[in-house]
Amino acid sequence: MTDPVPTVDPASSAGPAAAAPSFEEGHDAVKVIESREDYLAAVAAIAAGHGPVAVDAERASGYKYSQRAYLIQVFRRGAGAFLFDPIAIGTFPELQDAIVGEEWLFHAASQDLPCLREVGLEPERIFDTELGARIAGFPRVGLGAVVEQLLGITLAKAHSAADWSTRPLPQSWLVYAALDVELLPDLRDALAARLDDAGKTEIARQEFDAVLHRAPKPPRAEPWRRLSGMHALRGQRALAIARSLWEARDAFARETDVSPGRTIPDAAIVAAAAAAPETRKDLAALKAFTGRASRSELDRWWAAVEAGRTTDDLPRMRGTGEPTLPPPRAWAERNPEADRRYKAARAAVTARAEELDLPLENLLTPDTLRAVAWEPPTPVDEETVAAALLALDARPWQVDETAARIADAFVAAGQPSPTEGPAGS
């Protein structure tokens, strides 16, 4: 069995003020669990541990097309830290069975949950130290900042953007990865005490539960429209070429499991769409058409340009995806009443967020407030606003804190009260 990573007592750190060496220095060697025998032995050790289970995952964002996990770290008191290679192990049903009933600890759970679910790891309840720090009112919520503030330990975050598909993984990366979970139980306890002192324990519980059960976002109707620099293109034919090149790049990136931007960048696609080259040679001659695969896959890109140049299925100049509200800066002209409602309600919600020492977006997301301001319930009162907020997936605590304030703001901004009836009646 691979030895677990030994833990370090945070009390032994001198803290940031003492200019002590970073926590990574002196950490014992770390091994990655790759065999089934070692995996099962690790699961048994984790099951025999006690308390919540700290979990983290490392992906290769910016390097690979997929968002799969290339390393999974697990720590539990009484067991130690274990680093698993999910590429070698595959799925984790035994680990899932061993820890499913426990509280799982994360820092920014929304980033890790999708790739953990791909390998069969699904918590029933979580504690998210990043989200908890936001709710507690911390000005900086990165792991290093929260650890330093609550535990007095300095972490060197040197490998967060590394290519974790690399094999073998360097030892310095593995130490970094182990520390991401070793400190989470102590961090969780310290943060839970802060939340309890501030009367925010129930708020945090509802927010953690919302993260755990949030449905994945549906795919965009026209994802190619998010190409950087699209605003510079003129005409439907240029858009058609850009769309065709984006689709060809996406297919190639998926086939090769390479991040799309590492094949040909957005700027190259936009440059080719703007130039609308008439021949393969013209495309090759474009100085702005660059990237690792710009020349090796030139036939692929030229076929895409030709398809865009000749298609009868021309895209509209503006997207036709999911309906969205106009930006608030346009409300005064397009819907003056909604503009007055939104500004009044936003001021009221902002004031309450400051009283609670919460970021405004955690008290109520801007999209939720805009939606209810653009199309308010009738009549406007605390009950109808509360129902509208719940329909927009606001949590019960958010509704309790904001519904009455929003209703009062709407009325003050000119909305009829329940006893007055519709305006002009």
C-alpha positions in Angstrom: 0.0 0.0 0.0 1.2 3.5 -0.8 1.9 5.4 2.5 -0.5 8.2 3.2 0.9 11.7 3.2 1.8 12.7 6.8 -0.1 15.7 8.1 1.4 18.7 9.8 0.1 20.3 13.0 -0.9 23.9 11.9 0.0 25.1 15.4 3.7 24.4 14.5 3.6 27.1 11.9 5.0 30.4 12.9 2.4 32.3 11.0 2.8 35.0 8.3 4.1 37.6 10.7 7.1 35.6 11.7 8.3 35.2 8.1 8.5 31.4 8.6 9.3 29.1 5.6 6.2 28.2 3.5 4.2 25.2 4.6 5.4 23.2 1.6 9.1 23.2 2.7 10.1 20.0 4.5 7.0 18.1 3.4 7.7 14.4 3.1 7.7 12.7 -0.4 4.3 12.1 -1.9 3.3 9.1 -4.0 0.4 8.6 -6.4 -1.9 5.6 -6.0 -2.2 3.8 -9.4 -2.8 0.1 -8.7 -6.1 -1.4 -7.6 -4.4 -3.1 -4.6 -3.1 0.2 -3.3 -6.4 1.9 -4.1 -8.4 -0.7 -2.0 -6.0 -0.4 0.9 -6.3 3.4 0.8 -10.1 3.1 0.8 -9.9 0.8 3.9 -7.7 3.4 5.7 -10.0 6.3 4.8 -13.0 4.3 6.0 -11.3 3.7 9.3 -10.5 7.4 9.8 -12.8 9.8 11.5 -14.5 13.1 10.8 -15.3 14.8 7.5 -13.5 13.9 4.3 -11.5 16.6 2.4 -11.6 16.1 -1.3 -10.0 18.0 -4.2 -9.4 17.3 -7.9 -6.8 18.6 -10.4 -7.7 19.0 -14.1 -5.7 20.2 -17.1 -7.8 23.2 -18.0 -6.2 25.2 -20.8 -4.3 22.1 -21.9 -7.0 19.5 -22.6 -10.4 19.6 -24.2 -12.0 17.5 -21.5 -12.5 18.7 -17.9 -11.8 15.2 -16.5 -9.8 14.8 -13.3 -6.2 13.8 -13.6 -5.5 13.7 -9.9 -7.9 13.2 -6.9 -6.8 14.0 -3.4 -8.6 12.7 -0.3 -7.7 13.4 3.4 -9.3 12.2 6.6 -8.2 12.6 10.1 -6.8 9.3 11.5 -6.0 8.1 7.9 -3.9 10.8 6.2 -3.9 12.1 2.7 -4.1 9.9 -0.4 -3.5 11.0 -4.0 -5.2 8.8 -6.6 -4.6 8.7 -10.4 -8.1 8.4 -11.8 -6.7 7.7 -15.3 -5.2 4.5 -14.0 -7.9 3.6 -11.5 -11.0 4.4 -13.6 -14.1 4.6 -11.3 -14.3 4.8 -7.5 -17.3 2.8 -6.3 -15.6 1.5 -3.2 -14.4 4.9 -2.1 -17.9 6.3 -2.8 -19.5 3.6 -0.6 -16.9 4.3 2.2 -17.5 8.0 2.5 -20.9 8.8 0.9 -22.6 9.4 4.3 -19.9 11.8 5.5 -19.5 15.5 5.1 -17.2 16.2 2.2 -15.0 19.3 2.4 -14.1 21.4 -0.7 -12.6 24.7 -1.5 -14.7 25.9 -4.5 -16.8 22.8 -4.8 -18.5 23.8 -8.0 -15.2 23.5 -9.8 -14.6 19.9 -8.7 -18.0 18.3 -8.5 -18.5 17.7 -12.2 -15.3 15.8 -12.8 -15.7 13.8 -9.5 -19.2 12.7 -10.7 -17.6 11.4 -13.9 -15.7 8.8 -11.8 -18.6 8.0 -9.5 -17.9 10.2 -6.6 -21.0 12.1 -5.4 -21.4 13.6 -1.9 -24.6 13.9 0.0 -23.6 17.0 1.9 -20.7 19.4 1.7 -18.8 22.2 3.4 -17.3 24.6 0.9 -14.5 26.7 2.5 -14.3 29.2 -0.4 -18.0 29.9 -0.3 -18.0 29.9 3.5 -15.3 32.5 3.5 -17.5 34.7 1.1 -20.4 34.3 3.4 -18.2 35.1 6.4 -17.3 38.4 4.7 -13.6 37.7 4.0 -12.2 40.1 1.5 -10.0 37.4 -0.2 -11.3 33.9 -0.5 -8.5 32.0 -2.3 -7.3 29.0 -0.4 -4.0 30.5 0.5 -5.6 33.8 1.7 -8.1 32.0 3.9 -5.6 29.5 5.3 -3.3 32.4 6.2 -6.0 34.4 7.9 -7.5 31.5 9.9 -4.6 29.1 10.5 -1.6 31.4 10.3 0.0 29.3 7.6 1.6 30.5 4.4 1.0 28.4 1.2 2.9 28.9 -2.0 0.2 28.5 -4.7 2.7 27.7 -7.5 1.0 25.0 -9.6 -2.7 25.8 -9.8 -2.5 26.3 -13.6 -0.3 23.3 -14.3 -0.9 20.6 -16.8 -2.0 17.9 -14.5 -2.2 15.3 -17.3 1.6 15.3 -17.2 3.1 11.9 -16.3 4.9 11.4 -14.1 3.8 14.3 -12.0 6.6 16.2 -10.4 7.1 15.8 -6.7 6.7 19.5 -6.0 3.2 19.4 -7.7 2.2 16.4 -5.6 3.2 18.2 -2.4 1.1 21.1 -3.5 -1.8 18.8 -4.2 -1.6 17.1 -0.9 -1.6 20.3 1.0 -4.8 21.4 -0.7 -6.7 18.7 1.3 -4.5 18.3 4.4 -5.5 21.7 5.8 -9.2 21.6 4.9 -10.5 20.0 8.1 -8.8 22.5 10.4 -9.9 25.3 8.0 -13.5 24.0 8.1 -13.6 24.0 11.9 -12.2 27.5 12.1 -14.5 28.8 9.5 -17.6 27.1 11.0 -16.8 28.9 14.3 -16.7 32.2 12.4 -20.0 31.6 10.7 -21.6 30.5 13.9 -20.4 33.6 15.7 -21.9 35.7 12.9 -25.2 33.9 13.0 -24.6 32.7 9.4 -24.5 28.9 9.9 -27.9 28.3 8.4 -27.1 30.7 5.5 -24.0 28.7 4.7 -25.9 25.4 5.0 -28.4 26.5 2.4 -25.7 27.8 0.1 -23.7 24.6 0.3 -26.8 22.6 -0.5 -27.6 24.8 -3.5 -24.1 24.3 -4.9 -24.4 20.5 -4.4 -27.8 20.3 -6.2 -27.4 23.0 -8.8 -28.4 21.7 -12.3 -25.6 22.0 -14.9 -26.0 24.9 -17.3 -27.6 23.9 -20.6 -25.3 24.1 -23.6 -25.3 27.5 -25.4 -27.4 27.6 -28.6 -24.6 29.3 -30.6 -21.3 28.9 -28.7 -19.2 30.1 -31.6 -20.6 33.6 -31.0 -18.4 33.8 -27.9 -15.2 34.0 -30.0 -13.1 36.8 -28.8 -13.1 39.7 -31.3 -16.4 38.8 -33.0 -17.5 42.4 -32.8 -15.0 43.2 -35.5 -16.7 41.0 -38.1 -19.0 42.6 -40.6 -21.6 40.8 -42.7 -23.3 37.4 -42.5 -20.8 35.7 -44.7 -17.9 36.6 -42.3 -20.0 35.2 -39.5 -20.6 32.0 -41.5 -16.9 31.5 -42.0 -16.2 32.1 -38.3 -18.9 29.6 -37.3 -17.6 27.0 -39.7 -14.0 27.4 -38.4 -15.1 27.3 -34.8 -17.0 24.1 -35.4 -14.0 22.5 -37.2 -11.7 23.6 -34.4 -14.0 22.2 -31.7 -14.3 18.9 -33.5 -10.5 18.7 -33.9 -9.9 19.6 -30.2 -12.4 17.0 -29.1 -10.8 14.3 -31.2 -7.3 15.1 -29.9 -8.3 16.1 -26.4 -6.5 19.4 -26.7 -7.8 22.8 -25.5 -9.3 24.5 -28.6 -7.2 27.7 -28.0 -4.0 25.6 -28.3 -4.8 24.5 -31.8 -5.7 27.8 -33.5 -6.5 30.9 -31.3 -9.7 32.9 -31.5 -7.8 35.7 -33.2 -6.8 33.5 -36.1 -10.4 32.4 -36.7 -11.6 36.0 -36.7 -8.8 37.1 -39.0 -9.6 34.3 -41.5 -13.3 35.2 -41.3 -12.7 38.8 -41.9 -10.3 38.1 -44.8 -12.6 35.5 -46.4 -9.7 33.9 -48.4 -10.6 32.6 -51.8 -8.0 29.8 -52.0 -6.1 27.5 -49.7 -3.0 29.4 -50.6 -4.6 32.7 -49.5 -5.5 31.2 -46.1 -1.9 30.0 -45.6 -0.6 33.4 -46.5 -2.6 35.1 -43.7 0.0 36.2 -41.1 -2.7 36.4 -38.5 -3.7 32.8 -39.1 -1.5 31.2 -36.5 -1.4 28.4 -33.9 0.1 25.0 -33.4 -2.2 23.4 -35.9 -2.5 26.3 -38.3 -0.2 24.7 -40.9 -0.3 21.0 -40.0 -4.1 20.9 -40.3 -4.4 23.5 -43.1 -6.6 21.2 -45.2 -9.1 21.0 -42.3 -9.2 24.7 -41.9 -9.5 25.4 -45.6 -12.4 23.0 -45.9 -14.1 24.9 -43.1 -13.5 28.3 -44.8 -14.9 26.9 -48.0 -18.0 25.6 -46.2 -18.5 29.1 -44.7 -18.0 30.8 -48.0 -20.5 28.7 -49.9 -23.3 27.9 -47.3 -26.8 29.1 -47.8 -27.4 28.8 -44.1 -26.2 32.3 -43.1 -26.3 33.2 -39.4 -28.2 36.2 -38.3 -26.1 39.2 -37.3 -27.4 38.9 -33.8 -27.7 35.7 -31.8 -31.0 34.0 -31.3 -30.1 32.0 -28.2 -31.7 32.0 -24.9 -33.8 35.1 -24.2 -31.9 37.7 -22.2 -32.8 41.0 -20.7 -31.2 44.1 -22.1 -28.2 45.5 -20.1 -29.3 47.8 -17.2 -27.7 50.8 -18.9 -30.4 50.5 -21.6 -33.4 50.2 -19.2 -33.9 53.9 -18.8 -34.8 54.3 -22.4 -36.4 50.9 -23.1 -38.4 50.4 -19.9 -38.2 53.4 -17.6 -40.5 51.9 -15.0 -38.3 48.8 -14.7 -35.3 51.0 -14.5 -36.7 52.8 -11.5 -37.7 49.6 -9.8 -34.3 48.0 -10.4 -32.4 51.0 -9.1 -34.5 51.4 -6.0 -34.4 47.6 -5.2 -30.7 47.4 -5.8 -30.0 50.2 -3.4 -32.2 48.4 -0.8 -30.5 45.0 -1.3 -27.0 46.6 -1.3 -27.7 48.2 2.0 -28.8 44.9 3.5 -25.8 43.1 2.1 -23.5 45.7 3.8 -25.4 45.2 7.1 -24.9 41.4 6.9 -21.3 41.8 5.8 -22.0 39.8 2.6 -21.0 40.3 -1.0 -24.1 41.6 -2.9 -24.1 38.7 -5.3 -24.3 36.2 -2.5 -27.3 38.0 -0.9 -29.1 37.9 -4.3 -27.6 37.4 -7.7 -27.9 40.4 -10.1 -29.7 38.3 -12.7 -32.4 37.4 -10.2 -33.0 41.0 -9.1 -33.0 42.2 -12.7 -35.5 39.5 -13.7 -38.0 40.4 -11.0 -37.6 44.1 -11.6 -38.1 43.8 -15.3 -41.3 41.7 -14.9 -42.6 42.2 -11.3 -45.5 40.2 -9.9 -49.0 41.7 -9.6 -49.9 43.0 -7.1 -46.5 43.9 -5.6 -46.2 42.8 -2.0 -43.8 40.8 0.1 -45.7 37.5 -0.6 -45.8 37.8 -4.3 -42.2 39.0 -4.6 -41.1 36.1 -2.4 -42.9 33.7 -4.7 -41.2 35.3 -7.7 -37.8 35.0 -6.1 -38.3 31.4 -5.2 -39.3 30.6 -8.8 -36.0 32.1 -9.9 -34.1 29.7 -7.5 -33.4 32.1 -4.7 -32.8 30.3 -1.4 -35.2 30.7 1.5 -32.8 32.7 3.5 -32.3 35.1 0.5 -36.0 35.5 0.2 -36.4 36.2 3.9 -33.7 38.9 3.7 -34.8 40.6 0.5 -38.5 40.1 -0.4 -40.0 42.8 1.8 -37.2 45.2 0.9 -37.7 44.6 -2.8 -41.5 45.0 -2.5 -41.1 48.2 -0.6 -38.6 49.6 -3.1 -40.9 48.7 -6.0 -43.8 50.5 -4.4 -41.7 53.5 -3.6 -40.5 53.6 -7.2 -44.0 53.9 -8.5 -45.5 50.4 -8.5 -49.1 50.3 -7.2 -49.6 48.8 -3.8 -52.1 45.9 -3.3 -54.8 48.3 -2.2 -54.4 50.8 -5.0 -54.7 48.4 -7.9 -53.1 48.8 -11.3 -51.9 52.3 -12.3 -54.5 54.4 -13.9 -57.5 52.3 -12.5 
